[in-house]
Amino acid sequence: QLQLVESGGGLVQPGGSLRLSCAASGRTLERYAIAWFRQVPGKEREGVSCISSFSGMQRYSDPVKGRFAVSRDDRQNTVDLQMEDLKPEETATYYCTTDQRRAACGSSWSSSTGWDYWGQGTQVTVSS
């Protein structure tokens, strides 16, 4: 059974940086696309970034382009999200996700309904 565990969240000041990590167990991730979403209470999950398998093609939502960078290490079975210049409105629980039917992110990657396996999330708080 594939399991995902996020880590690296915490409290950071506006303009600061954090690096989130998603570690997988039970199955190798190398054949699957991996995405990051975030969610605040009362709102839908928002797609943040996605990285495809093999090609490593990356996708980003408009609000984070130029500030976030997603990367994967298939030997370690991990996917990281480097976040720079964080803003208070980006306070949220961040989740990684994958789907064994999806090798590429595709045009619908930012829809949460297209992903099967989710981690428990890691809290990111951006505040002074």
Backbone bond lengths (Angstrom), bond angles and torsions (degrees), N, CA, C in turn:
res aa  C-N    CA-C-N  psi(-1)  N-CA   C-N-CA  omega(-1)  CA-C   N-CA-C  phi
1 Q - - - 1.453 - - 1.531 108.54 -
2 L 1.316 114.74 126.30 1.454 119.78 179.74 1.520 110.44 -73.19
3 Q 1.315 116.14 132.17 1.463 121.43 175.62 1.520 109.19 -130.01
4 L 1.323 115.40 142.44 1.458 122.56 179.30 1.522 109.03 -120.31
5 V 1.324 116.41 137.39 1.455 120.99 179.19 1.527 108.47 -132.45
6 E 1.330 115.78 121.41 1.452 120.97 177.44 1.525 110.36 -91.70
7 S 1.321 115.38 152.03 1.466 121.42 175.32 1.512 108.68 -152.25
8 G 1.328 115.24 168.21 1.455 120.52 174.95 1.509 115.58 103.31
9 G 1.316 117.23 -4.92 1.452 119.32 178.96 1.516 111.41 -70.88
10 G 1.330 115.24 170.85 1.452 119.99 179.16 1.507 111.28 163.82
11 L 1.321 114.49 -166.01 1.460 122.23 179.82 1.528 108.73 -97.95
12 V 1.318 115.57 130.55 1.460 120.57 179.73 1.521 108.36 -140.57
13 Q 1.310 116.54 148.25 1.460 120.33 178.21 1.518 110.80 -77.69
14 P 1.314 117.51 154.30 1.478 119.76 175.20 1.526 110.63 -53.08
15 G 1.319 115.48 135.60 1.454 121.18 -176.21 1.508 113.84 88.92
16 G 1.319 116.34 -6.70 1.458 120.62 -178.29 1.524 112.60 -83.78
17 S 1.323 114.77 -177.07 1.461 122.16 -175.63 1.518 110.63 -128.66
18 L 1.309 114.28 152.06 1.463 122.11 171.97 1.508 108.35 -144.76
19 R 1.324 115.06 152.72 1.462 120.72 174.69 1.519 107.95 -123.10
20 L 1.306 115.54 115.76 1.461 121.62 177.09 1.522 109.46 -94.07
21 S 1.315 114.61 149.25 1.451 119.88 177.64 1.523 109.93 -129.96
22 C 1.305 115.51 144.69 1.464 123.07 177.10 1.519 107.18 -123.10
23 A 1.322 116.10 116.48 1.461 121.33 -179.47 1.515 109.54 -108.80
24 A 1.315 115.87 135.76 1.460 121.37 -178.79 1.519 110.59 -109.66
25 S 1.311 115.05 147.61 1.455 121.62 172.85 1.508 108.71 -138.59
26 G 1.313 115.58 157.31 1.451 120.55 177.85 1.517 114.06 91.32
27 R 1.332 116.64 -20.52 1.462 120.43 179.18 1.519 108.19 -165.63
28 T 1.321 114.87 147.73 1.446 118.53 177.40 1.522 110.62 -75.41
29 L 1.330 115.48 145.01 1.455 120.76 -178.29 1.520 113.59 -90.61
30 E 1.322 118.13 -7.12 1.453 120.14 -165.46 1.528 113.52 -60.30
31 R 1.314 118.46 -22.30 1.469 119.89 -177.43 1.525 112.21 -94.28
32 Y 1.325 118.18 -1.88 1.458 120.75 -170.60 1.526 112.41 -120.74
33 A 1.311 113.20 146.70 1.456 118.66 169.78 1.533 109.20 -72.24
34 I 1.309 115.19 149.25 1.466 121.98 178.64 1.523 108.24 -127.23
35 A 1.304 115.77 136.44 1.466 119.90 179.58 1.522 110.61 -126.25
36 W 1.318 113.43 156.47 1.464 121.53 172.88 1.530 108.25 -115.17
37 F 1.318 115.05 134.60 1.454 123.03 175.18 1.519 108.35 -125.48
38 R 1.300 115.48 163.44 1.461 120.14 172.57 1.519 108.91 -138.11
39 Q 1.331 115.11 154.78 1.456 119.82 -176.79 1.520 110.43 -149.18
40 V 1.317 114.81 137.44 1.460 121.40 170.64 1.523 107.22 -111.64
41 P 1.316 117.37 152.62 1.471 119.69 -177.98 1.520 111.77 -55.41
42 G 1.317 115.58 134.39 1.448 121.12 177.77 1.514 115.31 86.37
43 K 1.330 116.39 -2.36 1.455 120.02 179.57 1.527 110.37 -123.46
44 E 1.331 115.01 160.49 1.459 119.57 177.93 1.530 110.65 -73.57
45 R 1.317 114.67 158.60 1.455 118.82 174.99 1.519 110.03 -67.06
46 E 1.306 115.00 137.09 1.458 122.22 -176.44 1.522 109.44 -111.39
47 G 1.322 116.45 127.21 1.453 119.67 176.36 1.511 111.25 -68.55
48 V 1.330 116.31 133.30 1.463 121.97 -177.45 1.523 110.66 -109.14
49 S 1.336 115.56 -48.82 1.460 119.30 -175.78 1.515 109.21 -160.18
50 C 1.319 114.82 159.82 1.457 121.08 179.02 1.528 108.60 -148.41
51 I 1.333 115.39 147.24 1.457 119.99 175.64 1.522 108.08 -134.04
52 S 1.318 115.46 129.33 1.452 120.70 -178.44 1.519 110.92 -79.52
53 S 1.320 115.32 160.90 1.458 120.04 173.94 1.525 109.50 -74.78
54 F 1.318 116.71 165.85 1.464 125.35 176.46 1.529 113.91 53.59
55 S 1.331 118.99 -66.80 1.469 119.81 -178.26 1.517 111.68 -70.55
56 G 1.336 115.98 -27.26 1.455 119.58 -176.79 1.513 114.17 69.41
57 M 1.331 117.20 17.09 1.469 120.07 -179.99 1.520 109.40 -60.44
58 Q 1.334 115.76 137.04 1.453 121.40 -175.67 1.517 111.16 -111.37
59 R 1.319 115.33 145.07 1.453 122.54 175.52 1.520 108.69 -128.51
60 Y 1.327 115.94 145.76 1.462 121.35 -179.29 1.517 109.90 -137.77
61 S 1.319 115.36 147.14 1.455 119.11 171.67 1.529 108.17 -74.01
62 D 1.316 115.82 155.72 1.461 119.74 -176.49 1.529 113.37 -57.17
63 P 1.331 118.95 -41.34 1.479 118.06 -177.09 1.528 115.03 -62.66
64 V 1.328 117.70 -21.55 1.471 119.18 -174.40 1.527 113.04 -110.34
65 K 1.321 117.24 -4.70 1.465 119.68 -178.92 1.525 110.82 -57.33
66 G 1.310 114.48 133.52 1.456 119.82 179.23 1.517 113.99 87.43
67 R 1.315 117.10 -11.31 1.480 120.31 -179.54 1.520 112.75 -118.86
68 F 1.314 117.77 -28.47 1.459 121.94 -179.75 1.521 109.03 -108.14
69 A 1.332 114.82 149.41 1.458 120.30 176.87 1.518 109.07 -140.53
70 V 1.317 115.76 126.84 1.463 121.31 179.24 1.525 108.92 -103.16
71 S 1.317 115.67 143.23 1.465 120.80 179.17 1.517 109.04 -147.10
72 R 1.309 115.61 159.43 1.455 119.38 179.99 1.515 109.91 -134.86
73 D 1.334 114.87 147.52 1.455 122.31 174.94 1.521 106.47 -126.72
74 D 1.309 116.40 97.11 1.465 119.76 -174.83 1.528 112.30 -70.38
75 R 1.323 117.54 -21.64 1.468 118.30 176.22 1.527 110.40 -70.90
76 Q 1.332 115.57 -36.74 1.461 120.92 178.68 1.522 112.05 -88.15
77 N 1.312 116.29 -10.54 1.476 121.51 -177.50 1.526 110.86 61.72
78 T 1.331 115.58 43.66 1.463 120.41 -179.02 1.527 110.59 -132.33
79 V 1.317 114.58 156.56 1.455 122.39 173.41 1.522 107.23 -133.43
80 D 1.308 116.95 129.66 1.453 122.00 -178.13 1.518 111.47 -111.01
81 L 1.336 114.37 154.14 1.455 121.11 174.01 1.525 107.71 -129.48
82 Q 1.318 115.90 108.96 1.454 121.66 177.27 1.522 108.31 -89.45
83 M 1.327 116.04 123.56 1.457 121.26 -175.75 1.525 109.30 -118.50
84 E 1.308 115.64 124.68 1.462 122.13 -178.57 1.528 109.85 -117.71
85 D 1.338 115.17 156.44 1.461 121.53 174.87 1.532 111.15 50.87
86 L 1.290 115.58 51.48 1.466 120.28 -176.21 1.521 111.64 -67.91
87 K 1.312 115.19 148.24 1.453 123.09 -176.93 1.531 109.55 -116.68
88 P 1.335 118.23 151.90 1.467 120.44 -179.84 1.527 113.08 -55.92
89 E 1.324 117.17 -35.41 1.466 119.46 -179.03 1.524 112.93 -71.04
90 E 1.323 117.09 -4.53 1.463 120.25 176.58 1.530 112.14 -93.91
91 T 1.309 115.93 6.80 1.458 120.45 171.50 1.517 108.73 -62.39
92 A 1.332 115.65 123.86 1.464 120.38 -175.11 1.524 109.07 -175.12
93 T 1.308 114.66 170.99 1.456 120.24 167.21 1.518 107.94 -89.78
94 Y 1.311 116.12 128.29 1.459 121.56 -177.61 1.525 109.58 -104.28
95 Y 1.330 115.10 133.30 1.453 122.24 -177.19 1.524 110.47 -122.75
96 C 1.329 116.37 145.27 1.459 119.57 166.09 1.516 108.41 -105.91
97 T 1.305 114.18 154.61 1.453 119.60 -175.24 1.514 110.74 -151.34
98 T 1.322 115.99 156.10 1.449 121.27 174.73 1.524 109.36 -149.89
99 D 1.313 114.82 168.36 1.458 120.75 178.78 1.519 106.61 -146.43
100 Q 1.312 116.63 128.32 1.455 120.34 -175.21 1.527 113.86 -72.14
101 R 1.323 116.08 -4.80 1.468 119.95 175.64 1.528 111.10 -95.53
102 R 1.331 116.55 -2.03 1.459 119.44 -170.26 1.526 110.12 -121.30
103 A 1.331 116.40 109.96 1.464 120.13 175.48 1.524 111.30 -92.17
104 A 1.322 115.67 -27.86 1.458 120.84 179.44 1.526 109.24 -118.03
105 C 1.322 115.41 155.06 1.461 119.64 -179.28 1.517 110.81 -64.35
106 G 1.327 116.89 -47.25 1.451 120.58 -179.04 1.513 112.07 72.47
107 S 1.317 113.95 176.74 1.463 120.02 -175.17 1.520 112.92 -75.65
108 S 1.321 117.17 -17.44 1.471 120.08 -176.38 1.518 112.64 -102.39
109 W 1.322 117.70 17.15 1.460 120.37 -171.94 1.515 112.89 -59.42
110 S 1.319 117.42 -29.97 1.460 119.04 -173.58 1.522 113.91 -83.06
111 S 1.325 116.87 2.57 1.464 120.52 174.34 1.516 109.06 -90.30
112 S 1.324 117.22 124.93 1.462 120.55 -175.82 1.518 112.58 -69.52
113 T 1.328 118.04 -17.33 1.458 120.02 -176.95 1.518 112.63 -75.22
114 G 1.307 118.19 -11.01 1.453 120.38 -177.47 1.504 114.78 -94.96
115 W 1.328 117.93 15.22 1.454 122.01 -176.11 1.523 110.23 -128.09
116 D 1.343 115.64 140.45 1.460 120.85 -173.70 1.521 115.08 -97.43
117 Y 1.310 117.19 -47.31 1.453 121.38 -172.15 1.524 109.96 -105.18
118 W 1.325 114.72 131.72 1.462 121.10 -177.79 1.521 109.89 -129.19
119 G 1.329 115.26 145.52 1.449 119.66 169.60 1.517 110.66 -80.06
120 Q 1.325 116.12 -178.13 1.467 120.92 -177.99 1.521 111.83 -84.72
121 G 1.320 116.93 -12.85 1.457 121.07 177.86 1.515 113.12 95.47
122 T 1.321 115.40 155.50 1.463 121.78 174.59 1.528 107.36 -134.30
123 Q 1.305 116.57 135.27 1.457 121.65 -174.37 1.522 110.79 -83.56
124 V 1.325 114.67 130.77 1.459 121.97 173.41 1.523 107.42 -117.49
125 T 1.314 115.95 123.91 1.461 121.62 178.57 1.516 108.89 -121.65
126 V 1.321 115.29 121.13 1.464 121.13 179.89 1.522 107.35 -109.80
127 S 1.316 114.76 108.38 1.463 119.40 -174.42 1.524 109.81 -159.05
128 S 1.327 114.97 148.13 1.454 120.36 175.65 1.524 110.69 -93.42
